Amino acid sequence: MDIRTFITNYYEAFCKQAELPIAFWYSDQLEAETEKVNGCFFKYIQQVREGKIISLNAETIGCGGGKFYTGFTDMPEYVPSFVSLKEKYKKTPEMVADFINEIQILKTNKKFLHFARIDQINSLDEVEGLFFLATPDILAGLTTWTFFDTNTTDAVCSPFGSGCCSIVTQTILENRKQGKRTFLGFFDPSVRPYFEANLLSFTIPMSRFKEMYNTMRESCLFNTHAWEKIKERITSGQLPVVIQKDTPVSFPILPNITLREVMLKDAAAIYHAINTHRDYMRIWLPFVDNLKSVADEEMFLKSILSAPAEKYEPIFTIRNGQDEVCGLIGFHFSDFDNHRTEIGYWLLPEYQHQGIMTTCVHKLCQWAVDEKGIKRIQIRCAINNIASNQIPLRLGFHHEGTERAGELLSSGEYTDVHVYSILAEEIRVSF
């Protein structure tokens, strides 16, 4: 089985907007230093989706159930009661214990469990299984492909279990008996917050993948009218795939100030910056009241980073000399057909009145014109937000008018909004 051949076939079948599957395997060799994960280790799968490798063991997995289901430890005594009485996933602790005794989870004699996107490994020889993060359309293709060469009714099944049980445990058990089942998962409410609402997991153990590898191009995924219609819908951009960038765009702005293209892993730092200045920020930024957790910020960033390339609107963190987030600036409300966009920004109060945001706007205007072919850039500011209004005025933007009641503030009051614009030729002359 050749990884590159599979990737080529997979992209041809599902289009290049489809996320590549994630491989997992055990070994005694550490592939990547990984910090301890408090709670569900699937929190770290986002890093894997972005192209990193994670290596887990009994010390780095913070969840007792996760250690057990991955084969590193015996079942903690509290698990049956926790699953039944706390999580309420089974009626009684005895039912949980019976479930665990029935599936007979296997202990591993290896030191580490690794996860990596399939394009980050060189061989499938040691891999236990591949799991896909699948939308309904992707899932339709994977399921239909699975049933192509078999009439067994359980070729695709969804046994009860946690996220790690539905992916790792069931796969290991299936491989050891050379079984042919594949597994639909991520129904566990405890794991779902770490993934988009329209994704489920679909796991193929290697005992089955060895067969399916050779049937892919024979199946409905190639040269059928029905699948082509689904593929068109996937290609149209309805699949939320986080843009994977190994090297985000970055600009030095001032001594100890840098602009860096936002990444999903920035969510916690951005949330912290806003949350520690919440009373100040909410005056002019109505979204602050709806930002209640790191997960909310992650959801916002995912909506940005999952946009198709032709609709992607970059956002940049403003970072100090200690690499801390002190502000955000980026493009929104873009109309790329007409080569126009809008810049929005915020900066923590202790960094204001130092020319930082003016310099950031100046740099991004130049970049948008030179790199993105933008003709018109717009900035909108609440009329009483003096500091914000001064920035476009300093940079030679034209005041085009005022939108009456243009924005609803957190106070419940409407504010008029000044509209400023600058054109590409004006940027080239004045900047």
C-alpha positions, 0 to 999 in steps of 0.5 A: 500500500502506497501512501502517495497513491492513496492520497492521490486517489482520495483527493480525486474521489473527494476533492482537495477540500476533503481532510486527509485521514489521521493514522494512529499506531503504537511504538516504543519510539517517541515521535514528538514531545507532547505536553500532558493533556488535561481531560480528553486527549482529543483536544490535541487532535486539532494539532494533528489536523494542522500537520503535527504529530502527537505522542501519548502515553499514560503520563500525557493522557490526563483522562483515566478512561483515555488511559484505559481505552488506549491500553496503557492502564487497568480500568480505574475503579471510578469509571463505571460510576462516573460513566453512569452516575456523572455522565449518565451514558448508561443506566447503572454502573453495573451496565458499564462494567458489563460493557467493559468486561464484554469487549475485553480491552487489550493492554499494550506493551508499547510506550507510546500511541501516536497520531499523525495526518497520513501525509506526515508518515512514510509507511502504513506498516505499523499503523493500526487504523485510519480515522476520517473526520467526515461530514455527511457527504464525505461519510456517504462516500466512505460508507458506500465504498466500504459496502462495495465488496461485502454484503455483511450487515455490520461492515459499518457499525457504531458500537457504544463507547467514548471517542477513544473507545470508538476509534482506538479500542475497537480498531485494536480489537478488530485488527487482532482478529483480522476483522472486517468491520469499520466504525462510525463514532464521535457520538459521545457528547464528551468528545463532540465539543472538540470538533465541528458540529457537522463532523463524525469519525469514520475509522477503518482498521488496517485489517480492513483497509488492506482490502479497501485500498484496492477497491477504491477506484472500482467503487462508485467514487469514480466515474458515476453520475450520482457521486459526481453530484455529491463531489460537486457539492463538496468542491463548492466549499461546503466542507469546513476544512481548516487551512493548514499552514506550516508558515503563517504570514508574518511582518515586523511592524515596530521594535518588539511588535509583529503581525502574524497570521492567525492560527487555530492554536491562538484561540486561548491567547486571544480569548485571554487578551479579551477576557482580561480587558472585557469591560473596556473592550465591550464598549465598542466591540459588541461581540465581546459579550457573546465571547464566553469561552476559549471554545467560542474563540476557536469556533470563530477562528475555524469559521475564518480558517475553513473558508475556501481559498478564494474567499479566505479573509486573513486575520493577524494577531498583533504580538509584543516582544514576549510573543503575547497577543495585544491586538487583532487586525484583519479583513472582513466583508470582502467582495473579491469579485470587485476587489474591495475589502474592509479592515477591522482592528482592536488593540489592548489599552496599554498598547494604544497611543504608540502608533502601533495600530496606525502602522499595522493598518498601513502595512496591511493596506500595502499588502492587500494591494500588492499581494491580493490585488485589492482596489478599495479598502474601507474602514468603519468607526463608531463616531465617538470612538475617537482613537479608532477614527484617527487611524484612517484620517492619519493614513489619508483615507477619505471620509465618505459619509456617516451611516445613521444607527450603523451599529448596535452597541453592547449598551443597547444603544445605536451609534452612527458610524463613519465610513472611510475609504482609500484606493490602491492608487492613493496607497501607492502615492501616499504610502 
